Amino acid sequence: MSWVYLIGAGIAEMTAVFFMGKSKGYQIVKWSIVSVLSFSLSFYWLSKSLEGIPLSLAYSIWVGIGAAGGVILGMLYLNESKSRWRIFYLILIIGSVIGLKVVA
C-alpha cells in the first residue's frame, strides 16, 4: 500500500503545482483552494508512504513525479516549450526515478 500512497502523493504534488500556476500567485480563489488541498493531500500520502518505504527513496521519487509531471502538464496545457532539450531532461528525470527504485 505504501507504493500506492507514494504514487498518489506524486500525482497530488504535480496537480498542486499545476493549479498553483493557474491561480496566478494565489489571486484566483478556486484554483488556490484546489492547489492548497492538493498539497495537503500530497503531504499526507507522502507521510503514509513512509511507513513502508525509506525516506530517501520515497522523497526522491515523490519529487521526481512532481517535477516530471509539472513539466508534462506545462507542455500539454500551458503552452510551454516542447524543445528537444526539455524532453531530453524530462527523460533523465524519469530515468533517474526508475533507477533509484531499481537500486533500492
C-alpha positions as CSV (number, residue, x, y, z in Angstrom):
1,M,0.0,0.0,0.0
2,S,3.0,2.3,0.6
3,W,3.7,2.5,-3.2
4,V,0.1,3.4,-3.9
5,Y,0.3,6.2,-1.4
6,L,3.6,7.4,-2.9
7,I,2.3,7.4,-6.4
8,G,-0.8,9.2,-5.3
9,A,1.3,11.7,-3.4
10,G,3.4,12.4,-6.5
11,I,0.3,12.9,-8.6
12,A,-1.3,15.2,-6.0
13,E,2.0,17.2,-5.9
14,M,2.0,17.8,-9.7
15,T,-1.7,18.7,-9.5
16,A,-1.0,21.2,-6.8
17,V,1.8,22.8,-8.7
18,F,-0.3,23.0,-11.9
19,F,-3.1,24.7,-10.1
20,M,-0.7,27.0,-8.3
21,G,0.3,28.3,-11.7
22,K,-3.3,28.7,-12.8
23,S,-4.1,30.6,-9.5
24,K,-1.8,33.5,-10.8
25,G,0.0,33.8,-7.5
26,Y,-2.9,32.7,-5.4
27,Q,-5.1,35.5,-6.8
28,I,-7.8,33.2,-8.2
29,V,-9.6,31.7,-5.2
30,K,-10.9,28.5,-6.8
31,W,-7.5,27.4,-8.2
32,S,-5.8,28.5,-4.9
33,I,-8.1,26.2,-2.9
34,V,-7.5,23.3,-5.3
35,S,-3.8,23.9,-5.0
36,V,-3.7,24.0,-1.2
37,L,-5.9,20.9,-0.9
38,S,-3.7,19.0,-3.4
39,F,-0.6,20.0,-1.5
40,S,-2.2,18.8,1.8
41,L,-3.2,15.5,0.3
42,S,0.2,15.1,-1.2
43,F,2.0,15.6,2.1
44,Y,-0.5,13.3,3.9
45,W,0.0,10.5,1.4
46,L,3.8,11.0,1.4
47,S,3.8,10.6,5.2
48,K,1.7,7.4,4.8
49,S,4.1,6.0,2.2
50,L,7.0,6.4,4.7
51,E,5.5,3.6,6.8
52,G,6.9,1.1,4.3
53,I,9.4,3.0,2.1
54,P,12.7,4.5,3.2
55,L,12.6,8.3,3.4
56,S,15.5,8.8,0.9
57,L,13.8,6.7,-1.7
58,A,10.2,8.0,-1.1
59,Y,11.2,11.6,-1.1
60,S,13.3,11.3,-4.3
61,I,10.5,9.5,-6.2
62,W,7.9,12.0,-4.9
63,V,10.0,14.9,-6.1
64,G,10.7,13.2,-9.4
65,I,7.0,12.5,-10.1
66,G,6.1,16.1,-9.2
67,A,8.9,17.6,-11.3
68,A,8.3,15.4,-14.4
69,G,4.5,15.7,-14.1
70,G,4.8,19.5,-13.8
71,V,6.8,19.7,-17.0
72,I,4.4,17.4,-18.8
73,L,1.4,19.3,-17.7
74,G,3.0,22.6,-18.6
75,M,3.8,21.4,-22.1
76,L,0.3,19.9,-22.6
77,Y,-1.9,22.6,-21.1
78,L,0.1,25.8,-20.5
79,N,1.7,26.0,-23.9
80,E,5.2,25.7,-22.5
81,S,8.2,24.8,-24.8
82,K,8.4,21.3,-26.1
83,S,12.0,21.6,-27.2
84,R,14.3,18.7,-27.7
85,W,16.3,19.6,-24.6
86,R,13.3,19.9,-22.3
87,I,12.2,16.4,-23.4
88,F,15.7,15.1,-23.0
89,Y,16.0,16.3,-19.5
90,L,12.5,15.1,-18.7
91,I,13.5,11.6,-19.8
92,L,16.6,11.9,-17.5
93,I,14.3,12.7,-14.5
94,I,12.1,9.8,-15.3
95,G,15.1,7.5,-15.8
96,S,16.6,8.7,-12.5
97,V,13.4,7.9,-10.6
98,I,13.3,4.4,-12.1
99,G,17.0,3.9,-11.4
100,L,16.5,4.8,-7.7
101,K,13.8,2.2,-7.4
102,V,15.9,-0.4,-9.2
103,V,18.9,0.0,-6.9
104,A,17.0,0.5,-3.7
